[in-house]
Amino acid sequence: MLDEGSVISYLNERGLISGNATVEVLTGGVSCVVLAVKSAQREIVVKQALPELKTKAKWVADQRRAIVEAEAMRVYQSITPDSVPELIDCDEANFTLSMSRLPNTCTNWKQDMLEGRIHPEMGEKLGKILAQWHNSTAVDAAIKAKFMEGELFEQLRVSPFYRAVADKNPNLQQVINSLIEEITTEKIALVHGDFSPKNILATPDHNPIVLDFEVAHTGNPVFDLAFISAHLLCKTIRTQSEVEKEALATTALNFLDSYRQTSQISIAKSLPLHVALITLARVEGVSPVNYLDEPAQQKLVVITKAALLDSTMTYEQLFESAQ
């Protein structure tokens, strides 16, 4: 695996830089080595997929996801060029990709929200971006065929989020199995698969730039809608500030409204159930969030399990219950 000591020679060998450079280790979440390299010619972010994710529970995933990510970046960049970094190089043999580094004036959206910097217009802009992606790829047979394999989605999302929660909750297995069926068999558009605040940077004027495309697959758009909404729901439950709760809920509603206005694809009625399940998985799944205290976790479990047992609960009601 690449590290601070080897990445400069690696980039020189690939012809991406010439000579010396400085290296900075960036957070790669749980799935990748991520290094920022600054040379006289350019600033590059190098990302290499790990064979085993850095989680408490064992979580193995195919490194081919790096190749999928590069291909997805090209697709999304062609649709919304201002919202996706430029792909510079893809080294399939070493499961490594290199991309342009974004300006250091950008901030991580997850961290912004955790620190109380909540800008609901981010939700509106993200809803439009996501709808554009889904619209364009839903009518492109070649793109859908290229990303049709579902093995990586199973490894990285279905198993650790959906099946892990079903294993712990026999009374929820029927509804969870129906949700799994929906996201694994309905092949509608190219789905990002990790549309999460940690993978979104915000420019100083609150425009989003989306990262991390390694879970991209042809599937059901409801997953992308639910995945980001679940993160917003977790953060709404976390904060004790009524002002922050209202701003986070507004962000979520802005996101869904904007998506609905732009999308040419109907939003699945099951969306609130997917949101509840993915939120529950952030406590009971393989990859729990690290910012919820015990009372918040307990509240989350109560809210989400009630929603999963009540098929009439709406998206709006789910966020109301978290306030």
Helices and strands as residue ranges (DSSP letters): H 7-13, E 21-26, E 32-39, E 43-49, H 65-79, G 81-83, E 87-91, G 92-94, E 96-100, E 107-108, H 109-114, H 121-138, H 141-146, H 151-153, I 154-163, H 164-168, G 170-172, H 173-185, E 189-191, G 197-199, E 200-202, E 208-210, E 217-219, H 222-238, H 242-262, H 271-284, H 294-308, H 315-320
